[in-house]
Amino acid sequence: MKKTSSKKTSSAKLATKASKALKSKATSKITKSLAGSVLAQAKAK
C-alpha cells in the first residue's frame, strides 16, 4: 500500500493557542507535545 503525505495545515488561530500553551509553565508535557505538532503543521507566515 502506498503512503500519501498529508497536506493538512493548522489554522492561524489554533497555531496562536498552541504557541501560548508552549510558553506557559503550567502546561503539561502531553499538551506541549500536541501544541508542537499543531505548530509543525501550521503554515509559515
N, C-alpha and C positions, 0 to 999 in steps of 0.2 A: 504494500500500500504506500502510495506516495504522500509524503508530508507536504503540506502547504503552509506558507508563512501567513500569520495573521496580520492584517493591515488595520486592525482596530486601534484607535487612539483615544486617550482620555480627554475629557473636556477641560477647558481652562479653569472653570470653576472648581472642578474636582481636583485638579492639579494644585490650585491655591490652598485648598483644605489639606491636601497631603503634605504640602510644604510646611504649613503651620503645625501639623502633627509631628513632623520630624524635628522641628525646632523646640517643641515642648518637652520639658524634663519629666512631666507626669505621664507621658505616653508609654504604653507597654512595648516590649520588643516585637511582638507579633504585629501590632498596629504600625510600628515603624517599618517593618518588613513589607507590609501591604502598601504603605504610603510610598515606599521606594519603588515598588512595582508600578504604581499609578504614574509616578513621575517618569519612569523609564518609557512608558507608553504615551506620554504627553507629547504633543507637537512642540517643536522648538520654536521660539519666537523669531 
